[in-house]
Amino acid sequence: MGKILTKLGDGSPAEFTERELKQDLEEGTRDAADRANVPPLSEEELKYLFDVFSSPYRFVSVDPGNEVVLSYDGTPLKMWRTQISVNRIQCLEIYEKLLGADTLEMGHVDYSFKPIKPIVGFEQPLLEKALLTTTAPIFYGAMPNLGLYSQPDGPFPNPSELLPMGKITEARESYERAVEDAVKDMVYVCSAMYESGADGIILDTVGAAGDADFLAGLKATEILKRKYPKMCIELGMAGEFVLGMHGELTYDGVRLAGLYPQDQVKLAEKAGVTIFGPVCNTNSSESSPWNVARAVTFMKACGETASIPVHVNMGMGVGGVPVHDHPPIDIVSRASKAMVEICRLDGL
Amino acid sequence: MGVGDPIGMAITHSIASGMGGMRAAGDLVARMQMTRGMKIDEAKKYVGDRLGVSVVDLTDPVLMSEVRGDLGLGTLHPLPLNPKGIEAKRNIAKILGIDINCVT
């Protein structure tokens, strides 16, 4: 076999020998296994990945019968970012009729619950109209985005300013107060959109501001499921492990800081989450085979632990997909196939 | 899924791994995950049994267009007087035996 063409984590082209490809696959799975304390991929699974990445074809796919359900975050925003002149309902119609979407997702351009709260009365009728013209289930999604609750954007002292000054207690208090407000905002917005007919709610990029952000997502889920037992909640994460920005926050007696996907999903289940979306961030300095082997190792452990459906995040910069706004099709299709078939997932 | 242009991300995943949405039966399988928390194999089998087709047929756009048309579940190219929107969702709720929030 000659040179194997692949990509780096930033999407730039790379050429590998067979030996180099095998080495990167082995190092990628070992890195994930060491970090998350989960088993590395087996010889058979590494051989499968080698075959996927050494395939000469531009595009690969799962075998017939292995297809999974796709869910999305920030659906309308993908079109707005490319400056396509369509409104949000038209975006959903395009996803449903032209892009083969299994589910749809309405979201505001800011995509955070805090700024949506004062305008939720304008979001509701838009969703109600979208529900009249579409058939696929519609989620309403946004992020907890705890960063918006600290000064200068929010009411509480900024932990990022307090921590370097050694004001640990004050920083922790700020995070705790932000959680309380964020939960109220999420419950308010999600309740309104569910009352308007949303098929489900997506809490997206949860944990972006660390353990307090994750706690807010879990608490909001718990309250919403008590209020609406039939509500579908998909909770998507921000990274492969929970940053300990607070460091001492717990949920159901479990410390949140440092949790990896196989532990995150258990807490999500306890809170009442219906579908869990774990994440593994792509390292742009490493190769795509390294990144995919690493991501699959994390997600396999998560999928084996989960008793609820798992939809792994596979957008730009996560799940082994390169960090570029225009992800190369050869790598995305390889990451997609490998993730679904090795991890036996429920969706992406 | 997440960020990335539609060709590089949404379309690539849809063709590589997706169920095809309402072009086939992806939206129906999704509803079983969302309403009953079913894992993928259970959800596919449930939908297949309800529609009277095999699991492999669920991603066949030719067969599923016919099935969806016959059962009034909404199709990509709706003919005049065929169910669409809320009417199609009402039929989906009935066939799958689930509640759909905007219908019930």
Interface residues (C-beta under 8 A of the other chain):
Chain A: F59 V60 S61 V62 P64 G65 N66 E67 V68 V69 L70 S71 Y72 D73 G74 K78 M79 T82 Y95 E96 K97 L99 G100 A101 D102 T103 E128 L131 L132 T133 T134 T135 A136 P137 Y194 G197 A198 D199 G200 K230 C232 G236 T274 I275 I308 P309 N313 M314 G315 M316 G317 V318 V321 H324 D325 H326 P327 P328 I329 V332 S333 S336 K337 M339 V340 L345 D346 G347 L348
Chain B: M1 G2 V3 G4 D5 P6 I7 G8 M9 A10 I11 T12 H13 S14 I15 A16 S17 G18 M19 G20 G21 M22 R23 G26 D27 V29 A30 R31 Q33 M34 T35 G37 M38 K39 I40 A43 V55 V56 T59 L73 G74 L76 K84 G85 I86 A88 K89 I92 D99 I100 N101 C102
